[in-house]
Amino acid sequence: MGTQHPDSNKPLWGGRFTDSPSGRMQAFGASLPVDWRLWRQDIAGSKAHANMLAQQGVLTAADAEAICAGLELIAGRIEAGEFGFDVADEDIHMAIERALTAEIGEAGGRLHTGRSRNDQVACDTRLYAHERAADLMFKLFDCRLAILDVAIEALKDDVILPGYTHLQKAQPVLLTHHLLAWYWMLARDTIRMLAAHNAANASPLGAAALAGTSYPLDRQFTASALGFSEVIPNSLDAVSDRDYLLDLVYACATTMLHLSRICEELVLWSSDEFGFITLSDSFATGSSIMPQKKNPDFAELVRGKSGRVIGDLTALMVTLKGLPLAYNKDLQEDKEGAFDAIDTLALSLEAVQGMIATMQINADRMLAAAQGGYMAATDLADYLVGKGVAFREAHAIVGKLVGELEAQGRTLQQLTLEELQAASPAFAADALDAVDIANVVARRNTFGGTAHEQVARQLKQAMDTQNEHQEQLRLAYPQLAEYQARLRVIK
């Protein structure tokens, strides 16, 4: 078990105080149940700070060595689950410092020289946000790859499905075209996540409580040792800024919003009424009473969990909106929501990636649905316009035809040439081509449209974007071997 401070009931800030908060108030004020996960970042920051103090002659080399060795021992205990966390420590920073002092004696008490918990907490949180944003970017790449894999296969067969507005059938599109709309959502989310990642990449360490310190600290030294790209120039801003967390949670919330929209379509598409896809048994559940049921629970959960992440963003914004400079205890509330948003998005991305990668495409059901709903009506009206009929008249002619067919339970594709010519003498034999669903798709040949040529062009652009983004990430994070192995050039 981890060692305790000899006077474990007295807080490290207790010199000014003659009494301590009650146990209930200690529990209320403690952030340890939340911020314990920052232990790696706290130990890294403390080692960098100790080494800097030794370089500047504030600590002896022997003290710095003892501090770093003690921190390594504590890290090993935490990793092994052998560290005794105590709510009386208030937070992970005090827990580690208390254990260090108990481990190495007086030298441990010198670690905090020239440092406040204000800049210490900000440093640890920035390091954590920076690392987790990178993790989320890799998961976004996994999800984007899954979409591209399905999109590539669907284009080979020119799979067609209905496109919708107001959840009513509107015009047919290629399935690949629809899937690429999902892809571009997540591509933008990756860019937002990269911006959040970069926003966290600045060091507050050395700002102390709010005004800097009289000790001759080298802030560039600690920033470089911890991998930060820059040092925050204003000590007040360094300890009170949480914009980088807002950026990260906003990126999480927007991504969850997009995943929720994708999952809404997965839920609809997998229903009997649509039947466009069949979800893998690995990403569905059954009913406790109805043996025939196959429920898209994981898609529904992602859709539901988007609300909590949007709530995390709202909570953080409200926490920050009225705070004067510099540090306030309110800022302790910055982490729980941010950690929840990060964790929720990470699992949601895994779920969506898995559902898309393993779902079965029911192309026949998609095509049958595309042939219903009179989705060639616009093309039929355009045909008449091409024959010199005014658009409003053409609109009325086709609208009347649709009304008659609907009453008969027939589709536009079931019209005969005689019926068309009875509606308007402008219809000729080639009018039947106007209502062919494949032709309807093929005619949408403007840039960004759903014709095969344009979708193939868009798919190539998406593949190039994927490879370009992956290469940037590969070069930026060579140390993340676990994720590097999952990246692959897509052709």
Helices and strands as residue ranges (DSSP letters): G 14-16, H 23-29, H 32-35, G 36-38, H 39-55, H 61-79, G 87-89, H 92-104, H 106-109, H 117-156, E 160-165, E 168-174, H 175-199, H 219-225, H 235-240, H 243-269, E 277-278, G 281-283, H 297-320, G 329-333, H 334-358, E 360-361, H 363-371, H 377-386, H 391-408, G 412-414, H 417-423, H 431-434, H 437-442, H 452-476, H 481-484
